[in-house]
């Protein structure tokens, strides 16, 4: 598969399954690549897959490059780690495909797992602040509502793309009382709120998260008001990266591909995501369990080794 | 002014005690004997006799020791037990306030508050009090000067009275140590003696270089070793080394890096097969020691500077560093050679002024540098983008022990929101837990702190209430440290609280590095772990991780909910 084909397949998958996380779609695409690949040795196959990952990360319209790159890298590690001792390459490829399917399977159900373990943290009558649009947060909230929890959700509008409005629509559709607030109203709303929930584009080694711009602001406000900040993120979003501050976050995580490709002067561009240090996060919910931020790097290293 | 000419030194009084005696008695007892002798002299002085030429104790030290009888006299009575004494009051006749304060100092910590109030009330009854630990309370320091004479410095004054640092080992410094060894202890290898003197005089300092020097010397010891006829190497050599280590520890407290190296050496020795011929065993030992240096220090430094640290030094950075760490200088110089455009602010502090050495190294390699004193730290901090410091050791609770002053830098950095990066090889990890700089530290020579000419005006004597405290290290809490860079990975130091970490490091570190060390050398910039992943050690490292506990304390298992 060449570059256009890969990107086309990926975009199609994303379009067909709007509820699917882009990282999962990317993994699906990789499986497709693996399936059609004509490589005859392991290292060639590995190289082809790596090229495919690079293509996916460059996909134009997508800003959530963080989770795509981490998800793909974990996928690659997962399928190639155990399969080095086979004499017949065709056999080997079958095994790889099989493992790929297994990985896709686990990744796909991780969201429902998170929804399940997060449920006890929503008490009846809670007031929850949610930032921007996050599929895993949505699923967790809907799951809780289905189990009979009653709560109210405030959603930030989340500029510049107003993805919070979309989130609001989905919440209302699920029958959850929800209100959209301005990003600037976070400080105002914080005193009514019982807990803050957000998703993440990437979870980094320090235990902090990279997420939609504005997350850091909310986390600061929440800390000042002593409200817990819960982050819901699947384990494929764990990235091998240790940013020291906002400036230290790589550009491809902060700006979307189109901006970077234009070689625009980045100081005039607005970043799409920010880094929230671990000190502002109370707990991280992932399919590996509930983690304190400081436990993340342990889990991360276990994933990547 | 503060020197005595050897003959008057109380250690000269040791000559009265046979060497055998000294060897058999414990350190505390020996010290008690010395105290007793000094007390006697001090008593003579304080009762009005002027210092005769035969006892040329100069003014300052005489003041210091006249301050001492309260603490010393009990030991005249019971040199071995150093326990309570009721006779003390009769020995300490002069009821001067200075005696009183000295007695208060000599008391154990528990009695202190009580005694302090007594001291304020005035009556000099304190001397009769039970003195529990004379040897400990009388902190004493000895240094040797270039002309071979020795100096006795009393650590007294305010902090001495508080006594919170009295538990710290006071290293016996320099030549007088070698003298006391006499013939009976000539069993100590000359290379070790030399090393001890180099340690105590500060010729070799710095965690890494001390460790390398130790291993190098140990290699010489191994070369010169011959197994006695009815013994085996794996047991005899280990017991042979023990007094060497004790000697070195007396010269200067062992650093964590050395402690870890010594443990490794002992392990290597005791795991030498019993039936292995001497020459083979020795050459194998030497090879393994070389390997240790290569792997734990040289390669680790390379890994740190070429992978993780390199990523964190960017163009336009202004990097602040404190004191002199060999690792930090390597990191900075390597980054400069790689063409990164950055400048360095070297911060320095008294008394060691080690920053000058770092400055020299950096400037020699063409790195742009500024040099400030630590008191200017808040002035330069707004300009700084990153702080890079070395460490003496990394404690199990995530605290970083480093050259005294580092914690202050980290504190100011936190206030200015500047990330603090600590470079530390994993062989400097330590299982100790410590939250302050008091419980475990190293006392430097207080003489180094003195400012010449401070008390000289009008021949004024130094006030006895004053003390000079020269601590070598301090600890920095993990919440002031953004990141610890090791050769294995980047750590957030809070994460070290997690109990699975030591295990991770214990089990993976040697193996990972051991198996992929050659590749490390070859790989230029990619992450260390990546290069490991591509190697054949993949499966091995996977297995290592499977043995890690499934649920660390920081991780709630799923089924708990």
HADDOCK unambig.tbl for C-alpha pairs under 7 A between the chains (distance, minus, plus):
assign (segid A and resid 117 and name CA) (segid B and resid 561 and name CA) 6.64 0.50 0.50
assign (segid A and resid 206 and name CA) (segid B and resid 492 and name CA) 5.79 0.50 0.50
assign (segid A and resid 244 and name CA) (segid B and resid 419 and name CA) 6.32 0.50 0.50
assign (segid A and resid 244 and name CA) (segid B and resid 482 and name CA) 6.90 0.50 0.50
assign (segid A and resid 289 and name CA) (segid B and resid 555 and name CA) 6.74 0.50 0.50
assign (segid A and resid 289 and name CA) (segid B and resid 556 and name CA) 5.99 0.50 0.50
assign (segid A and resid 289 and name CA) (segid B and resid 557 and name CA) 5.64 0.50 0.50
assign (segid A and resid 289 and name CA) (segid B and resid 558 and name CA) 5.05 0.50 0.50
assign (segid A and resid 290 and name CA) (segid B and resid 555 and name CA) 6.03 0.50 0.50
assign (segid A and resid 290 and name CA) (segid B and resid 556 and name CA) 5.38 0.50 0.50
assign (segid A and resid 291 and name CA) (segid B and resid 554 and name CA) 6.32 0.50 0.50
assign (segid A and resid 291 and name CA) (segid B and resid 555 and name CA) 4.85 0.50 0.50
assign (segid A and resid 291 and name CA) (segid B and resid 556 and name CA) 6.53 0.50 0.50
assign (segid A and resid 292 and name CA) (segid B and resid 554 and name CA) 5.94 0.50 0.50
assign (segid A and resid 292 and name CA) (segid B and resid 555 and name CA) 6.73 0.50 0.50
assign (segid A and resid 294 and name CA) (segid B and resid 494 and name CA) 6.46 0.50 0.50
assign (segid A and resid 294 and name CA) (segid B and resid 495 and name CA) 4.87 0.50 0.50
assign (segid A and resid 295 and name CA) (segid B and resid 495 and name CA) 6.52 0.50 0.50
assign (segid A and resid 295 and name CA) (segid B and resid 554 and name CA) 5.49 0.50 0.50
assign (segid A and resid 295 and name CA) (segid B and resid 555 and name CA) 6.40 0.50 0.50
assign (segid A and resid 302 and name CA) (segid B and resid 545 and name CA) 6.59 0.50 0.50
assign (segid A and resid 305 and name CA) (segid B and resid 541 and name CA) 6.90 0.50 0.50
assign (segid A and resid 305 and name CA) (segid B and resid 542 and name CA) 5.95 0.50 0.50
